[in-house]
Amino acid sequence: MASVDFTLSYSGSSSESHLIDFYDVALALAGFQRSLALTTHLILNDNVITQAPSLTGAKILAIPPTNGSWKFTATVLAGIYALGTAPRDTPIGHLIASAYDYVVSETLGFHVDFDKTLGQKYDEMQLKQDDTIKKLPQARFDSVIEKCEVAIRDMHRPIISSGTAQKAAIFSQIGSHTSKFQHDLDIKTYENIMHIREEERAEIFIGRVSSYNINTYKGRIYLNSEGRPVPFELGETARAFLAVSLIANSLVSNAHDRMLVEGEVLLEAYRRVSKSGKLKSLLVVDVRKVEFGVFS
């Protein structure tokens, strides 16, 4: 299918002297690999995984660091090729590169026009009658962005924790063409990742609970309006026995049959959004039953 190189390059502070904190960069590289794996798996399989070793249809291989710099290059080898034999300048290669740039940019708190970036790449593939990859909606990428947040946050470790670097840049290389990602990683982008703004007005959300922890009052609910599961937390006013029972019943019904109307539950909740306005989670203040599409 394709071969694409991605390079993570740190600069500033002691990294200019080719020195960087070992522990911080170890976590950063693990985050680099994980975010690449989850993004690549989505493109190839239309499936959101939570563990990087579950990557299917591709391999991510490490290239030895360049002498005299603190750059680390990973090759994403998609398909059944040996290293050095995979075609490089392919539509799928460009799609993987664009998808990773999109995921990183959105995670860093920058809004990207999906239709003009990834949507356009998919359209180009359709014009070339390349139907090897399914066109995915924005909601699928939103799910991956959520799963990659901690990984991309860890890529800031040398900048935030030890201060052995001041910023990091990401590059993609397809064939002889190298492109720099739109946004560097620095203190500001780390603050963007950590930023959560709670909306001032509660809204109504209807969905099916897919997970719930009785000890933390936290879970996930699939919202048709978002096209993906969204984390939620029951606030103090929503922790009564009836509310928790409705959450539990929705979880059981959803596990048994996702098409049953009994699996739906209504949440009155405040949106918690990222710097770019993307919904990150819900703070629930009330839980009600849904019957035949009408709440009670």
C-alpha positions as CSV (number, residue, x, y, z in Angstrom):
1,M,0.0,0.0,0.0
2,A,2.4,2.7,1.2
3,S,5.4,3.8,3.2
4,V,5.5,7.1,5.0
5,D,8.2,8.5,7.3
6,F,7.3,10.7,10.3
7,T,10.0,12.6,12.2
8,L,9.7,14.1,15.7
9,S,12.4,16.7,16.2
10,Y,13.1,18.5,19.5
11,S,15.0,21.8,19.7
12,G,16.0,24.4,22.2
13,S,17.6,24.1,25.7
14,S,20.0,21.2,26.2
15,S,18.6,19.4,23.1
16,E,20.7,21.8,21.1
17,S,23.7,20.1,22.6
18,H,22.2,16.7,21.7
19,L,21.2,16.0,25.3
20,I,17.6,15.3,26.4
21,D,16.1,13.8,29.6
22,F,16.0,10.0,29.1
23,Y,12.8,9.4,31.0
24,D,10.9,12.2,29.4
25,V,11.9,11.3,25.9
26,A,11.1,7.7,26.5
27,L,7.5,8.6,27.3
28,A,7.4,11.1,24.4
29,L,8.5,8.4,21.9
30,A,5.9,6.0,23.3
31,G,3.3,8.7,22.8
32,F,4.6,9.3,19.3
33,Q,4.2,5.6,18.4
34,R,0.8,5.2,20.0
35,S,-0.7,8.2,18.3
36,L,0.7,7.1,14.9
37,A,-0.6,3.5,15.5
38,L,-4.1,4.6,16.4
39,T,-4.4,7.0,13.5
40,T,-3.1,4.5,11.0
41,H,-5.3,1.7,12.2
42,L,-8.4,3.9,11.8
43,I,-7.5,4.8,8.2
44,L,-6.8,1.2,7.2
45,N,-9.5,-0.6,9.2
46,D,-12.3,1.9,10.1
47,N,-11.9,0.9,13.7
48,V,-10.8,2.8,16.8
49,I,-8.4,0.7,18.9
50,T,-7.2,1.6,22.5
51,Q,-3.9,-0.4,22.5
52,A,-1.1,0.4,20.0
53,P,-0.1,-3.3,19.6
54,S,-3.5,-4.0,18.2
55,L,-2.5,-2.1,15.0
56,T,-3.5,-4.2,12.0
57,G,-2.5,-3.9,8.4
58,A,0.6,-1.9,9.0
59,K,3.9,-1.8,11.0
60,I,5.7,1.1,12.6
61,L,9.4,0.7,12.4
62,A,12.1,2.9,14.0
63,I,15.0,4.4,12.1
64,P,18.3,5.1,14.1
65,P,18.5,8.7,15.3
66,T,20.6,11.1,13.2
67,N,24.0,12.0,14.6
68,G,24.3,15.5,16.0
69,S,20.5,16.1,16.4
70,W,17.6,15.0,18.5
71,K,15.4,13.8,15.8
72,F,13.5,10.4,15.8
73,T,12.0,9.0,12.6
74,A,9.4,6.3,12.4
75,T,8.4,4.6,9.2
76,V,4.7,3.6,8.8
77,L,4.7,0.5,6.5
78,A,1.2,-0.1,5.4
79,G,0.6,-3.4,3.7
80,I,2.6,-6.6,3.3
81,Y,5.9,-5.1,2.2
82,A,9.4,-5.4,3.4
83,L,11.1,-2.2,4.4
84,G,12.5,-0.4,1.3
85,T,10.1,-2.2,-1.1
86,A,6.8,-0.4,-0.4
87,P,5.7,2.2,-2.9
88,R,6.0,5.6,-1.2
89,D,4.1,8.2,-3.3
90,T,0.6,6.7,-3.0
91,P,-2.8,8.2,-2.2
92,I,-3.0,6.1,0.9
93,G,0.4,7.4,2.1
94,H,-0.8,11.0,1.6
95,L,-4.0,10.2,3.5
96,I,-2.2,8.7,6.5
97,A,0.1,11.8,6.6
98,S,-2.9,14.2,6.4
99,A,-4.8,12.2,9.0
100,Y,-2.0,12.3,11.5
101,D,-1.5,16.1,10.9
102,Y,-5.3,16.5,11.5
103,V,-5.3,14.5,14.7
104,V,-2.2,16.3,16.1
105,S,-3.5,19.7,15.2
106,E,-7.0,19.2,16.7
107,T,-5.5,17.6,19.9
108,L,-3.2,20.7,20.2
109,G,-6.3,22.9,20.3
110,F,-6.3,24.2,16.7
111,H,-9.5,23.9,14.6
112,V,-9.0,22.3,11.2
113,D,-11.6,22.3,8.4
114,F,-12.2,18.6,8.0
115,D,-13.8,18.9,4.5
116,K,-10.9,21.0,3.1
117,T,-8.2,18.7,4.5
118,L,-9.1,15.0,5.0
119,G,-12.3,15.3,3.1
120,Q,-10.5,16.6,0.1
121,K,-8.0,13.7,0.3
122,Y,-10.8,11.2,0.3
123,D,-12.4,12.9,-2.7
124,E,-9.2,12.8,-4.6
125,M,-9.0,9.0,-4.0
126,Q,-12.6,8.6,-5.3
127,L,-11.8,10.6,-8.4
128,K,-8.9,8.2,-9.1
129,Q,-11.4,5.4,-8.5
130,D,-9.3,4.1,-5.6
131,D,-11.8,2.3,-3.4
132,T,-9.3,0.5,-1.2
133,I,-9.9,2.8,1.7
134,K,-13.4,3.6,3.0
135,K,-14.2,7.3,3.4
136,L,-14.7,8.0,7.1
137,P,-16.8,10.7,8.8
138,Q,-15.3,13.4,11.0
139,A,-16.9,11.7,14.1
140,R,-14.6,8.7,13.7
141,F,-11.5,10.9,13.8
142,D,-13.0,12.7,16.9
143,S,-12.9,9.3,18.6
144,V,-9.2,8.8,17.8
145,I,-8.4,12.4,18.9
146,E,-9.8,11.6,22.3
147,K,-7.8,8.3,22.5
148,C,-4.6,10.1,21.4
149,E,-4.8,13.0,23.8
150,V,-2.6,11.5,26.6
151,A,-0.1,10.2,24.0
152,I,0.3,13.7,22.4
153,R,0.4,15.3,25.8
154,D,3.3,12.9,26.7
155,M,5.1,14.1,23.5
156,H,5.5,17.4,25.4
157,R,7.4,15.8,28.3
158,P,10.9,17.0,27.4
159,I,9.5,20.6,27.1
160,I,7.2,20.6,30.2
161,S,8.8,18.3,32.8
162,S,12.6,18.5,32.5
163,G,12.9,21.6,30.2
164,T,15.6,19.8,28.2
165,A,13.8,21.1,25.0
166,Q,11.8,24.1,24.2
167,K,9.7,22.9,21.3
168,A,9.2,20.0,19.0
169,A,8.3,19.8,15.3
170,I,6.7,16.9,13.3
171,F,7.6,16.2,9.7
172,S,6.2,13.7,7.2
173,Q,8.1,12.4,4.2
174,I,6.5,10.7,1.2
175,G,9.0,9.9,-1.5
176,S,11.3,12.9,-1.9
177,H,8.7,15.3,-0.6
178,T,9.0,16.5,3.1
179,S,6.2,18.5,4.8
180,K,6.2,20.1,8.2
181,F,3.1,19.8,10.3
182,Q,1.2,23.1,10.7
183,H,1.8,23.4,14.5
184,D,4.8,22.8,16.7
185,L,4.6,21.4,20.2
186,D,5.4,23.9,22.9
187,I,4.3,25.2,26.3
188,K,1.2,26.9,24.8
189,T,0.0,23.7,23.0
190,Y,0.5,21.8,26.2
191,E,-1.8,24.3,28.0
192,N,-4.3,23.9,25.1
193,I,-4.4,20.2,25.7
194,M,-5.0,20.7,29.4
195,H,-7.6,23.4,28.8
196,I,-11.2,22.4,29.5
197,R,-14.0,25.0,29.3
198,E,-17.4,24.2,30.8
199,E,-20.3,25.7,28.9
200,E,-22.6,28.0,30.9
201,R,-25.9,26.4,29.9
202,A,-27.0,22.8,30.3
203,E,-28.2,20.9,27.3
204,I,-30.2,17.7,26.6
205,F,-28.4,14.6,25.3
206,I,-30.0,11.3,24.4
207,G,-27.8,8.2,24.0
208,R,-26.8,4.7,25.1
209,V,-24.4,4.1,28.0
210,S,-21.5,1.9,26.8
211,S,-19.5,1.9,30.1
212,Y,-19.9,3.1,33.7
213,N,-17.8,2.9,36.9
214,I,-20.0,2.9,40.1
215,N,-17.0,4.0,42.2
216,T,-16.1,7.1,40.2
217,Y,-19.5,8.0,38.7
218,K,-17.8,8.2,35.4
219,G,-18.7,6.4,32.1
220,R,-19.2,6.8,28.4
221,I,-22.3,7.3,26.4
222,Y,-22.8,6.9,22.6
223,L,-24.5,10.0,21.3
224,N,-26.1,9.9,17.9
225,S,-25.7,13.7,17.7
226,E,-21.9,13.3,17.9
227,G,-21.7,9.9,16.1
228,R,-19.3,8.6,18.8
229,P,-19.0,7.7,22.5
230,V,-18.5,10.6,24.8
231,P,-17.1,10.5,28.4
232,F,-19.5,11.7,31.1
233,E,-19.4,12.2,34.9
234,L,-22.4,12.3,37.1
235,G,-22.5,15.5,39.2
236,E,-23.6,15.6,42.8
237,T,-27.2,16.3,41.8
238,A,-27.3,13.3,39.5
239,R,-26.0,10.6,41.9
240,A,-29.3,9.6,43.4
241,F,-30.4,6.0,43.3
242,L,-32.9,6.5,40.5
243,A,-30.4,8.3,38.2
244,V,-27.7,5.6,38.8
245,S,-30.3,2.9,38.1
246,L,-31.2,4.5,34.8
247,I,-27.5,4.6,33.8
248,A,-27.1,1.0,34.8
249,N,-30.2,-0.1,32.9
250,S,-29.1,1.7,29.8
251,L,-25.7,-0.1,30.0
252,V,-27.3,-3.5,30.4
253,S,-29.8,-2.9,27.6
254,N,-27.1,-1.6,25.3
255,A,-25.0,-4.7,26.0
256,H,-27.9,-7.0,25.2
257,D,-29.3,-5.3,22.1
258,R,-28.2,-1.9,20.8
259,M,-31.4,-1.4,18.8
260,L,-33.7,-1.6,21.8
261,V,-35.3,1.8,22.7
262,E,-35.0,0.8,26.3
263,G,-31.3,1.3,26.0
264,E,-31.6,5.0,25.5
265,V,-31.3,7.4,28.4
266,L,-31.6,11.2,28.6
267,L,-28.9,13.3,30.2
268,E,-29.2,17.0,31.1
269,A,-25.6,18.0,31.1
270,Y,-23.0,20.8,30.6
271,R,-20.6,20.4,27.7
272,R,-16.9,20.4,28.6
273,V,-15.0,21.5,25.5
274,S,-11.4,21.8,24.3
275,K,-9.7,24.9,23.3
276,S,-10.9,24.4,19.7
277,G,-14.5,23.9,20.9
278,K,-14.5,20.1,20.5
279,L,-16.7,18.2,23.0
280,K,-14.5,16.4,25.4
281,S,-16.9,15.2,28.1
282,L,-20.3,15.9,29.8
283,L,-21.0,17.0,33.4
284,V,-24.4,15.4,34.1
285,V,-26.8,17.2,36.4
286,D,-29.9,15.1,35.8
287,V,-30.8,11.7,34.3
288,R,-34.2,10.8,32.9
289,K,-35.9,7.9,31.2
290,V,-36.6,7.9,27.4
291,E,-39.8,6.2,26.2
292,F,-40.5,5.9,22.5
293,G,-38.3,8.9,21.8
294,V,-40.0,11.1,24.5
295,F,-38.3,11.7,27.8
296,S,-40.1,11.6,31.1
